[in-house]
Amino acid sequence: MQSYPNRWEADVVLTDGGTAHLRPITPDDAELLREFHGRLSPETIYYRFFAPYPRLSDRDVRRFTTVDYEDRVALVATISDALVAVVRYDKVAPEEAEVAFVVEDAHQGRGLASVLLEHIGAAARERGIRRFIADVLPENRRMINVFREAGYTAQQTFDEGVIRLTLDIQPTDDSTEVMRAREQRAESRSIARLLFPESVAVIGASRTAHTIGQTALRNLLDSEFQGPVYPVHPEAKAVVGVRAYPSVLDIPDQVDLAVVAVRADMVVDVVEQCAEKGVHGLVVVSSGFGETGPEGRARQDELVRTSRAAGMRVVGPNCLGIANTDPAVSLNATLSPDLPRSGPIGFFSQSGALGRAILQRVADRGMGLSTFVSAGNRADVSGNDLMQYWQEDPATEVVLQYLESLGNPRKFTRLARRLAKQKPVVAVRSGGSAQTTPTGHAAGGLALPDYAVTSLFQQAGVVRVDDITQMFDAAQVFAYQPLPQGPRVGIIGNSDSLELLVKDAAVRQGLKPHDPVNLGPQATADDFDRALETALADEDVHSVVVVFVPALHPISDDVARVLRARSLGADKPIVATYLARQGIPDELRHVGERGETLRGSVPSYPAPEDAARALAYATRYTQWRDRKPGRHPELPDIDGARARATITRALKNAPGQEVWFGGERRYDEDTAVSAEDTRELLACYGVTAYPDIPVSAADEAVVAAGRLGYPVVVKADSPDLRMRAGGTFVRADLRTPDDVRSAYLSLADRFGGEADLVVQRMVAPGVPTVVRAGDNRSFGSVVSFGLADVTAELLDDRSFRLAPLTDMDAADLIHAVRAAPLLFGLPAGATSLAEQPNVEALEELLIRVSRLVEAFPEIGYIDLDPVLVNATGAHVLGARMWLREAPDDRPDAGPRRLRGVTF
């Protein structure tokens, strides 16, 4: 029997926050199918079969469970080893199949039908199916709505009492948006179930002081959690004065959240008990999992599989825990006693050890948190899940993330871009090398230079900072001050030397400071008040830095009152270098009823440079948020069907290699696809690559020049030679056979057989550039750009963006390289603007290449070198391409699913 692709198996989050496992049906599911059918109500059976069908015969069971995974495919959803939903298609025409699904009554309304339709649709498209037909009884409104709300193009007919729906299952903007919206709601709900439990059990609560289990229990009790807390201990009657139970199954009431603090080898047994109890989520603070090596990693995968199969999400293992400062919850399910006051900041940290220090630092700075999650090994719940939750959380206005690796970077950038349009997202990514993945954490090494990761973050609107101190410096502005609406900074102070330091730092950060207003060392609070009033009223001032150092007479409290009063209600941010204090000093805080720091509180920085840098982060974020998002322009001359045929043929002629854009390996010239296939595939997307003719003798060069038409060039066919040979690897503007013959002999003598020589049609001089693109192992489709000269190569002056590019992305990609000004002036020898490089043509080329690599993950790497940009356009003079079989695990592609473990 034919097997099915591994990618057809997935864990998914349902609309209520629970989880289920999807997989293709097999003959071994016969008994599960019988039990499933036996639990269906007569109404559900009638809706599925249009007739009473109280039991399945042996023949029915064989027919339903035996499929060929080609023309007949069925997927099942399971929860705790019980089959709860089935969807299937049966091919009835070359591109058409009938589809039907049924969901157990007890699980209807949880989104199973919608997610099954997404996955069966993806499987059908792989098998060449373009349309689904579904026959539905008119009274089956729930099923009709599932099909209608999927976002696919649908047609409806009515005949003999049955509604026939015909769906074009090719992905559309609408269907993708529907899928993303459902994903967001489901994943957000799954996190809410963790952060808003009505009861918590601590499994592994110890009677010994300072152990992990007792620490977790005490922190829960000390935080005044608003629900019951149940210690679980196999022998004790009570732990720290609270009645204990031998196991979670012995607890008489519902348990929403379990904090697991037992030995690693006991965790899976505890998880199975939690599944039987109906626990919603787990916080596993125990260590001994992926961080310890292959055996621990296997134990970690088993933990996740068991939990998800039972409908539970997992924070951890090896984590600090989670917290929610909402007074209605007051949850401190962490190993840290230092929980900050309530505030507008949501914080995600991978590191458990660092997490405790972070919580302490937040409290020391006078800031407050809404929620905190330390995910440890991040086996299941990740920062992506938290961004889904924080997007709609009214208590969270700023998102901070300490990241050591990215499990699904492509999804991270998608979610961060959407979230950052509403709320600032500030991230520290540690590790130095972009290819570092801490032991025990989910794979997420980013095989791109670190500056490339930064540029991709910037494209998504993420404020990437260098360290924890800078993160809090930026967060103080985002959380407690309005956003600056421009780069112009007013500077007020009583120290001319510190004011000049602020001005210099602002210039270095790309801001535009005004000349400082120096009030003198004897300035009073009234002097500061008048200066602030003037600055805030000035339309040419977008933010204000106040410098205050001790004077001969103590007026600190008076100045602090002025700063607080002027900041309250101001529409421009005010930050201060106030007595070298850091954070939100008590004197500069507006305090709420529960002692929390309120908006309008004034951040203080110990050094002027810190204040300028924090304002710069806020200013750049505002500029990103307020700019037009760009559009995906309509492009003529794209033939996707011909491109697919070309790739299929090329892979048959030259089997694909394990090639990834941005990887460490050099791309072997012998594994590239043929020049003809490369040009053909580029042409399918409207990109013309100039042909060249290899030659091995002077007379052959002359013949080739005659075929191509004069003028021509003769050059060494190796971009690497540019690094060693400069311009000596090419002879240009050859207009006669004698010119060609002389050029060939000169180059042949120059390289002595070290490089193959080719003849190519001459293009008018311009600016040589390099365009590279392909599928990156972590980010998916990525495009890079740079100039094709020795200096740019040595300095690695390249820019990166995620594909597909909008028109704004393409412009940014070009402007981001340091050598970009060479494209916006007149090239050497030019005498008029008519000879200026056609940057618009280069932008269109970048957009077309980005569409190509996004559409076909088989393209591992494209190298267009050089692309000569002159007044007539962007001309591709060198093109190489490497193909490979499409990866099963392309990040954030296809129907929604949780990050995978080995099934």
N, C-alpha and C positions, 0 to 999 in steps of 0.2 A: 504494500500500500504506500502511496506517495506521502511523504512527510510534509509538514507545514513549516513556513519560516519562523524562526524564533521571535521575530519582531511582532508576530501576531499575538503574542502573550504579553499581558500587561497588568499592572495594578492601577486602579483608578480611584479617585475620590468622588463620592456621591454628593448630592445636593445638601444632605443633612450633615455632611462632614465625616461620615463613615467611609469605609473603603470596601472594595470588592476586587476579586481577581478575575480577569478575563483570559480565556484560552479557547482554542478550537476544540470542538467535540471529538471524542474518540469512541471506539466500540466499548472501551472499559467503562464508559459512563452509563451503560444500560440500566443498572439498578438505580443510580442517582436520578436518571430521567424518569423512571417509573415512580419513584418517591416524589419527585417534583410534580409530576402530573397528578398524583393522588392528593396533593395539597391545594390544587387549584379549585376555585369555586366553580359551580356550574355556569355562572355568567361569564367568567373569564374563558372557560373552555369553549363556550358557544361563540364568543367573539373571535376566538382563534380559528375554530374549525367550521363555523357556521352551522353547527349541529351538535346535539348532545354527544359526548365522547367520554363516558365515565372512566374508561380504562384503556391503556395502550396494549395492543396485542404484541406478541413476540415479533411478528413481521413488522409492525409499526416501529418498534424499538430498533430493530436492525436497520430499517430504512432511515430513521432519523439520526442514528449514531454513526452510520457508515457513510462517509462522504469522500470525495476524491481530492478535496482542497484545490480544485481547479474550476470545474463547472458547477459543483455543489459544495458549498462551504457553510458551516454552522459554527457559531461561537457561543460559549456559555459563560455565565457569571456565577461565581461561587463565593459564599461567605461561610467561614467555619466549616469547610468541606461539604456544605450543602449547596446543591444547584438551585439558584433562585431566578434565573432568567435565561432565555435562549433566543437567538436570532439566527436566521439562515437565509441564503439566497440559492435559487436554482436557475441556471442559465436557460433561457428559452429562445434566444436569438443571438447572432454574433456579438452584439454589444448590449444585450438586454437581459435582465434577470428578474424573476419574481422574488420579493423579499417579504418576510413575515417575522414577527417576534411575539413572545409572550413572557410576562413578568409575574412571578408569584404574588398573590394578593397582598400578603403581609409586607411586601417590599415595593409595591406600587407607589408612585409619587416621590421616589428617591432619586430619580434621574437615570435609572438603569437603562431604560429604552433609548434615551437620547445618546448615551455614551456607547451603547452597543451599535446603534445606527452609524455613528462616526467610524467605529472600528471595522464593521462589516463593509462600509463604503470604501474604506482605504484598501481592504483586502480585494474587493471587487475591482477597483481601478487597476491594481497590480495585475489582475487577470484579464484586462482588456474590456471590462464592463463599463459602460458609460451611463446607463439608465437603469433605474429600479422601477418595477411595477408593484404596486401594493393594492390588493382588494380588501376593502374595509366596510363593515356594516355601518350604516348611517348613525346608529345609536352609540357606536364605539367612539365617542368624542375624544377620549384621551389619546387613542392611537392616531386618530386623524390629526390632532394637534401636534403630536410628536413629529409627524412627517411635514406638516405645514411650517412648523417653527424651526426646522433644521437649517433654513437659509438657502436651500437648494432651489433651483428653478423648477416649479411644479405645475402640472396640468391636471385637471380633474374632470372626469366624466361620470355619468350615472346610468346604470343599465341593470334591469331586472333586480332592483332592490339593493344593489351593491355599488359603492363608490369606488371607482378605480383612479388611483393617483399614480401619475408618471413623473418621476423625479430625475432630472439631470444631475448626476452625482459628482460632476466635475467641481472642484473647489471654486468658490466665488468669494468676493470680498464679504458678502453678507454671511455666507456659511462659516467663513473663518472668524468673523466677528462674533457670531452666535456661539461658536465653540469656545473662543477666548472668554466671552462673558460668563458662560457656564463654568468654565475652569476657575475663573476668579471667584465666583460665588461659592463653589464647592470647597476650594482650598481655603478661602477665608473662613468658612464655617468650621472646617476641621481644626483650624487654629483657635477659633473662638471657643470650641468645646474644651480645649486644653486650658485656656486662660480664664474661663468663667465656670469652673466646676462648682457644684453645690456640695460636694463631699470629697474628701481626699483620704486615701489609705497610704500609710508609710509601711512598706513591706521590707522587713529587715530592721525595724526599729529596735535599737539596742538599749539595754539597761546600763551599758558602760559609757561613762562620760567621754565626750570628745570623739566618739566614733562617728562615722558618716551617717549611719542610721539614726542615732540619737540627735545629731546636729540638725538633720533635715526635719525631724519631728519638732524639736524645740523652736526652730525658726518659723515653722508653720504656726505653732501656738503663740509665739511672741508677736507675730504679725497681726494677731487678732483676726485670723481667717473667719469669715462669717458663716461657714458651715461646719458640720461635724468632722473631726479628724479621728481616724481609726488606726492606732498602732497595730502592726501584725508581727507577732513573735510566737515561735512554736511552743514555748513553755510559760512565759511570764503571764501573770494575771493582769499586770498593769505596767506601763512604761512611763516614766516621769509623771506619775499620778493619773494617767489616762488609761482607762480599761483597754486591754489588748485582746486580740483574737489569734487563735492558732494559725489560721490561713484566711485569705481574702474571702474564701467561700463561706466562712463561718460568720462573716459580718451580716447582721440581719437586714440591713437597709442597702439601698442603692449606693454604689461607689462610682463616681464619675472619673476621678483621676487617681492613678497609683504612682507613688514615688518608690522606685525599686532600688534597694540598697543591699542586695544580697550578693554572694559570690557569683562570678561570671558563669560558672558551670551550673548554677541553680536558676539562672534567669529565665531560660526557656520554659522550665516547669512552672515558674511563677506566671509567665505570660499566658500559658495555657489555662491556668486557674483564673486569671483576669478575664480571658476570653469567655470562659464558662460563666463568670459572674456578670458579664455584660459591661465591663469597664470601657469607658470611651477613649482614654488615652493613657500613655505611659511616659514617665520621666525617669530614665534609667541613669542614675548617677554612678552605678558600678563601673569599674574599670576591668581590663582584661579582655578586650575585644580587638578591634582592628589595629589598635596602636601597638599590639604585642607581636604581630606577625601573621603568617598564613593561617595558623590554627585559630587565632583570635578573630581573623577576618571571616573565616567560615562560620564561627559562632555568631558573629555579628549579622551575617546574611540570614542565618536561621532565625535570629531574633526578629528581623524585619519581616521575613516571609510569614512567620507565625502570627505576628501582630496584624499585619495588613489583611491576611486571610480571615482574621476574626473581626475586621472592621475597625481596628485601632491604629492611631498614629503614634509615633515614637519620637520623643526628644532624647537625643543621646545616641549611644551610651557614652560613658566617660565624660559627663557634662556637669556643669555647675547647677543647672536647673532653670526654672522659669518663675517670673513674678508678675503680678498685676496690682498696681497701686490704687485702682478704683476702690473708693471706700465701701462700695457695695460688695466687694470681694475680699480685698486686703489679703492677697495671696503671696506668700513668700515661700515657694517650694524650691528654694535654692540652698546651697551650703554656705551662703554668706549671711551673716547677721546684719550687715550694713546695707539696708535697703533705703535708697533715697526717698525723699518725700514725693508726693504726686506732682506730675508735671507733664509737659507736652511732647516729650521725647520718647520715641520707641527705639530700643537698642537691641541689636542682634550681635552676639559674639560667638565665634567658634571655640575660642580658648576658654577652658574652665578656670585654669589658674589665673589667667589675666582678667577673667570676668570679675573676680572678687575685687581686684585692684581697681577695675573700672568703676564698679559700684561705689567704692569708697571715694574715688576721685569725683564722681558726679555729686555726691553728698558734700564733699569739701568745697566744691565750687558754688554751692548754693543753688544748683540746678535740680530739676525734677524729672522723673520718668513716668510714662504711662504704663509701659510694659517692657519686660526684659526677658530675653531668651538666650541661654547659652547652650548651644547644640552639641558641643563636644565633637565626637566623630562624625556627626551629621549623617548618620546612616539612613535617616528618613526625613524628618523635618529639617528644612534648610532656610537660609535667608530668603530664597524665592517665595516660600510659603508665607513668611512673615510680611513680605511686601504686598502679597495679595490681601492679607488681613489689614495692614496699615492703610491701604488705599482708601478704605471706607470707614476707618475707625475715627470717630470724631474727637477722641481724646488724644490722638497723635497728630502733631503738626510738623514734626521733624523726625527723620529716620536716620539713625546712625548704625553703621555696620563695621565690625572688625572681622576681616576675612583672611583666611590663610590659604584657601583654595576655592575654586568655583566648580560645583558639581555639574551644573548645566549653564555655562556662561552665556550661550545664545539666549536662553530663557531669561537669565538675569538681566541682560541688556534690554530685552523686550519689556519686561515688567518694570525695570527701573525707569525706562523712558516714559512709560505711561504714568507711573507714580510721581516722577519728578515734575511733570506738568502741573501737579497739584501741591506737592510737598517736597521740600529739599531732601535729597538723599546724599549723605556724606559717608564716604567709605575709606577705611584704611585697609590696604591689602599688603600683608607682610610677606616675607620670604625672599625679598631681593630679586633672585632669579625668577623670571616669569615661568620657568619650568619646574618650580618647586611645588611639591604636593606633600604636606605633612603626613607622616605615617599614621595610618588609621582613618584618615579622612577620605571621603569619596574622591575618586579620580577626578582631577580637574586641572592638571598641569597645563599652562597656557603656552603652547609652543610658538610663541611670538616674542619679540623683544619687549622689555618692560614698558618702554615708551609707547609701543603699539597698543598695549593693554590700556594705558592711560588715555590714548586717543579714542579708543573704542568706548571707554567709559564716558568720555566727554561727549561723544556722539549721542549717548543715551541720557545725558544731562546729569550724570553722577559727579558730585564734587569729590574728587579723589585727593586725599591729603597724605602727607608723608608719615605722620605718626599720631599717637593718641593725643598728645598735647595740642597739635593743630586741629584735630577733630573737635575737641572741646572748645577751642578758640572760635572755630567757625560756628559750632552749635549754639554758642551763647548769643551770637547775632541772629541766627535763624529763629531761635526759640523765643527771644524776648524783645526783638526790635523789628520794625518794618523793613522790607527789602529796599535797598537803594535803587533808584530809578535811573541812575547814570553813574559815570566814573568820576565826577568832579567832587573833590573832598575839601571841606572847610576845616581849618586847623585853628584851635583856640587854646591858649595856655598861659602859664605864668613862668615858663622857662624857655628862653629862646633857643638854647642848645637842643633840648628835647623836641621842640617844635620842628627844628630843621631836620632832626633824625626822622620824624614822622614824614616830612615832605620827601626826603630822599627815599625812604622805604616805599612810600606810595608810588613814586615814579618807577622804582624797580618792579613793582607789582603790576604795572600797566595802568595805574590810576592817573588822574589829572588833578593834582592838588593845587589849591589856591595858595598864595603867599600867606604864611601864618599870621594870625592876629595875636600879637604878643601883649598881654595885659600887664606884664611886669611882675616882679616878685612880691610886690605889696598889694596885688589885686585882691579885691574883696568879693564876696559872694554876689553883690550887686553888679560888679563889673562883669563877672561871668554870666550873670543873668542877661544883661543887655547885649553882650556879644552873642550869646546863644540865640536870643530873640532875632537879632539881625541875620545870623546865618540861616536859621530855619525859614525865615521869610524870603531869602534870596533864591530865586528860581534857578540860578546858575550853581547852586550848591545841592548835591544829592545825598551827602552824608557828612557827619561831623565827628572829628576826633578832638576830645578835650584832654589836655595835659594839665595835671595838677600835682604839684609837689609841695611838701611842707613849707610854709612861710614862717616868718619870725613870730607871728601871732597865730594862735590856733583857730582857724576858720574852717577846718575840714568839714564839720557837721553842716555848716551853713552852705558850703559849696555842694555837698552831697544832696541837700534838700533842693537846691536849684536844679541840679541834674535830674533828679527824680521828677520834679514838677514839670520841667520842660520836655522830658522824654514822654511823659504820660499824654497820650493822644497825638503825639507828633507823627507826621507821615514820612519822616526821614530818620534813618538810624543814627543814634548817638552812641559812640563808644568812648572809653576813657582810659588814659593811663593815670590811675588814681592812687596816689601814695604807693605805687609799685605793687598794688594788690592784684590778685588773680581770681577770676571767677565773677560771681555776683556778690559783692560784699553786702553785709546787712544794711549798711548805710545807703546803698543804692538799690535796695530791693523794694518792690511793691509786694505786699504780703496779703494772701488770701485768708479766708476764714479758717482753713486747716493748716495755716503756716506755709502754704506753697508759694513759690515765686511766681509773680504774675507778669503779664506783658507790660512793657514799659520800664521794667527793671533795666539798669544800665550795666553792660558788661565792662569789666576792667581787665587790663592787661599789664603785666609787670614791665614790658618793654614796648616802646613805640613801634618797633618792627612787627611785633605780634598783632597789634591793633590794625596796622595797615594791611597785613596779610589776611586777617579775618575779613576785613571789608572787601578786599579784592576777591576772595572766594564768593562772598555774597553778591558782589557786582557781576561777576562772570556768570553766576547761576541765573541771575535776573535777566541778563542779556540772552542767555540760551532759552529761558522759558518764554520770553516775550517775542522771540524771533518767529518768523513764519516757518512752519514745519517743512515746507517744500512739497513738491508733488512728484508723482511718478509719471513722466510725460509719455504720451502715446508715441510709439516708435513704428514707423513703416518698415517694410522689408524684413520682417521676422517670420521665419518658417520653422516652427517647432517640430513639425512632423519630419521634415527633411533632416533637421538636426538630430532627431532621435535615430533615424535610419543611418545617418553617418556614424554616430557613436557606436551603434550596434555592429556595423560593418568593421569599424576600426578596432573594436575589441576582439572581434573574431580573427582579424589579421595579426594583431599583436596583443596577446593577453595582458590585461591590466596589471600594474604594479601597485605596491602599497605606498602610494604617494600622497602626501598631505602638504598643503601650502603652509609655510611657516615652520616646517619640521627641521630637524637637525641635519638630515641626510642631504647630500648633494644629489641632484637629479642626473642620473646617468644618461648621457646623450643617446646611448643605444636603445634605451627603453622609451624614448619619445615616439609618438605616433608620426606617421609620414607627413611630409610637408604638404602633400596634396590634401590629405584628410584634415589637417590643421586649417588650411586655407578654406576648405569647403565648410567646415563647421563654423568658422568665423563669419563666412559669407551668409550663412543661414540667419545670422543676427545683424546683418547689415554692416559688417566690418570687412573692409578689403585689405588683404595682406599682399604686398607686392611679391610676385614670384621672383625667384633667383635661379640661375642655371649653374650647377657645379661644372667646373672645367679643370682639366689636368694638363693642358698644353696651350701655348699661345694661339695656335690656329683655332682650337676649340673655342677660346675666348672670343676671337673675332667672329666666328660663326654665331655664337650665342648673342653677341651684340647686334648682329644683323637681324636676328629673330626678334629681339626685344625692341629694337629701334633706338637710334641715338637721340640724345646723349645717354651714356651709361656710366656705371661705376664698376670697378673690380675691387673686391675686398676679401679679406680673410673671414671665413664663416665661423667665427667664434667670438661672442661678446666678451669672454674672459680676457681676450687679448687687449682690450681697451685699457685694462689695468696696467699692463706692462708696456704696451706699444703706443699709447696715446693715439694720435691721429695717423700714425704710420701704417695702420693695418688696412687703409682704404686709399684708392686712387679715384678721384671724382672728376666729373665734367669731361669725360672722354668722348670726343666727337668724330674720330676717324679710326679706321682699322689700325693705323700705325700707333695712335694713342693707346688703343686697347692692348696691342701686342707689347708695347713698351711697358705699360703698367703691369701686365701679367708677369713679364720677366723680372721686373723690379721686385714685386711682392714674392715671387717664387724664390728669388735669391735672398730676400729679406728673412723669410721664415724657414727656408730650407726643408720644406715638407712637413713642418710642424703643424700647419693648419691647411684645411681645404680652402680652395679659392672659388669664388662664385662671381658671376656677372649679373648685375641688376640694373633696371631702368633708373636713370638719374632723376632725383627730386630736387626742387629748388632748395637752397640752404634755409635752415631754420634752427629751432632749438630742439636738440635730441632729448627725449624723455624715455622713461621705462614704466610700463604698466604691467603689474603682476596680479594674478587673481587665482582663486581656487577654493577648495574646501579645507578649512582648518579643523583639526581634530576636536578642538574645544568650541570655537566660535561659529562653526559652519562656514558659510560663504563670506570671504573677505577679499577686499580689493586694496592694493597698495599702489602708490605713485611716487616717482622721484625723477630727478634729472639724470641723463645718461652721460655722466662724465666722471673722471677719476676722483675729483674732490667729493662729489656727492656719494660715490660708492665708499670711499674711505671713511667719511663721516657718518655713513649710514643715514643719510638725509632722506628718509622716506616717510610717507604718511599712510595711514590705514583707516578704512571705514568698512562697516558691515554692508553686505549686499542684501537686497537690491538697493542701489543708490537713488535717492531723490535728486532733483536738480540742485537743491541746496547742498546735499552731501557731496556731489561731484565738485561743486565750486569750492567747498571747504577742503576737500581732498587736495586740490591743486594749491590753494593758498597756504596750506599747513606746512609745506616744506620750506626750509629756510632760503632755498635758492629760487623760490617762486617769482621774485621780481624780474628775473631774466625772461619770464614769459610775458611780462606786461610792459616791456619797453621795446625799442627798435633793435633788431638783431644787428650784428656787425655788418657793416657795408650797406645797411638800409638807409634810405634817404627820405622816406615819407611814411605817414601812418598807414598807408595802403599796404605796406610790407610788414606790419605788425603781426605777430603770431595769432592765429585764429584759435583763441582759447575756447570759444563756444564749441568748435568742432571737437576739441579735446574732451570737453565735458560730455558731449554726446557719446564719444567713444567709450569713456569710462562707464557711462550708464548702460550702454549696450553690452559691454563685457560683464558688468555686474549682473545683468539679467540672464546672461548665458550661464554663468557659474551657479547662479541661484536655481535655475531651472533643471540643471543636470549635475547631480552630486557625483556622477562618474568622472567629472573633470577634477582631477586632483590638483592640477597646477597648469596655469597658462603664463607664459613669459613672452611679452611683446617688447622686444629690445632690438633696435631703437624704434620709438615712435617719433617721427620728425614733425614738429609743429611749425608750420610756416603760414604765410598769408592765405594760402589756398585750402588749408585744412590740416588734419592730423593724419599722417601717412605711416602705416605700419610697414616697416622695412625688414623686420625680423620677427618671426613668430614660431614658438615651440609650445608643444602641449603634451601633457602626460595624462593618460586615462587609467582608471582602475574600476573594478566592479563596484557598484554603488554600495556604500556601507549600510549595514542593518541599523546602526545606532546613530544616525545623523541627528545631532542635538536639536531638540525643539521642532522637529518636523513630524508631520502626520497627526493622527488623532491624539487627544490629550491623554497623558499617562504620568504616573509617578516615576521618579528616577528608578532605574531597574536594579534588581539583584539577580543573581543566577537562579533561574527557575529549575 
